[in-house]
Amino acid sequence: MQYSVLDDVATHFAYTFYRTIASGKSVDVALKEARIAMKHSDKSNGFDFATPVLYCDTFPPPRRPKYSIENI
């Protein structure tokens, strides 16, 4: 978390985040679902959902075309 949040809200985030990953979804989807759960938490201040940040490269590297002698 980039800022402090209440323990109850952080626990709700962690539960939803890891439950989503355990169900086979990707980390970015898990983060999105956990942030939504945080926003709807009873003790959320309405801005807590913006606190978790994930830095990653989700795009695969560009594919190089396959060349063969027949294609040249």
PLY file of the C-alpha trace (Angstrom):
ply
format ascii 1.0
element vertex 72
property float x
property float y
property float z
element edge 71
property int vertex1
property int vertex2
end_header
0.00 0.00 0.00
1.29 3.45 -0.80
-0.58 5.02 2.16
-1.88 3.69 5.45
-5.37 2.18 5.66
-7.43 0.72 8.47
-6.67 -2.89 9.39
-10.22 -4.01 8.61
-10.06 -2.51 5.13
-6.59 -3.97 4.47
-7.77 -7.40 5.65
-10.76 -7.19 3.29
-8.40 -6.26 0.46
-6.01 -9.15 1.18
-8.82 -11.70 1.47
-10.36 -10.68 -1.85
-6.99 -10.32 -3.61
-5.70 -13.78 -2.68
-9.08 -15.47 -3.12
-9.20 -14.12 -6.68
-5.67 -15.29 -7.45
-6.48 -18.72 -5.99
-9.45 -18.94 -8.35
-7.02 -18.74 -11.27
-7.43 -15.12 -12.31
-4.49 -12.86 -13.09
-2.87 -10.47 -10.61
-4.23 -7.37 -12.34
-7.78 -8.74 -12.24
-7.30 -9.69 -8.59
-6.15 -6.15 -7.80
-9.18 -4.68 -9.55
-11.60 -6.94 -7.65
-9.85 -6.29 -4.33
-9.98 -2.52 -4.88
-13.71 -2.75 -5.59
-14.15 -4.77 -2.39
-12.21 -2.12 -0.47
-14.42 0.63 -1.84
-17.55 -1.21 -0.66
-16.10 -2.06 2.76
-18.06 -0.72 5.74
-15.07 1.10 7.22
-13.70 2.52 3.97
-13.26 6.26 3.81
-14.19 6.25 0.12
-10.63 6.79 -1.06
-8.96 3.66 0.31
-9.52 1.82 -2.96
-6.92 4.06 -4.62
-4.20 3.12 -2.13
-3.07 -0.29 -3.51
-0.74 0.10 -6.47
0.64 -2.61 -8.72
3.61 -1.93 -10.98
4.11 -4.57 -13.63
4.59 -5.11 -17.31
1.49 -6.95 -18.46
2.25 -6.86 -22.14
4.22 -9.67 -23.73
7.31 -8.68 -25.69
6.66 -8.05 -29.38
6.82 -11.16 -31.48
9.28 -11.29 -34.29
7.97 -12.71 -37.52
9.27 -16.17 -38.32
11.40 -16.15 -41.39
12.36 -19.14 -43.39
14.24 -19.53 -46.62
10.94 -20.13 -48.44
9.62 -16.72 -47.35
12.61 -14.72 -48.63
0 1
1 2
2 3
3 4
4 5
5 6
6 7
7 8
8 9
9 10
10 11
11 12
12 13
13 14
14 15
15 16
16 17
17 18
18 19
19 20
20 21
21 22
22 23
23 24
24 25
25 26
26 27
27 28
28 29
29 30
30 31
31 32
32 33
33 34
34 35
35 36
36 37
37 38
38 39
39 40
40 41
41 42
42 43
43 44
44 45
45 46
46 47
47 48
48 49
49 50
50 51
51 52
52 53
53 54
54 55
55 56
56 57
57 58
58 59
59 60
60 61
61 62
62 63
63 64
64 65
65 66
66 67
67 68
68 69
69 70
70 71
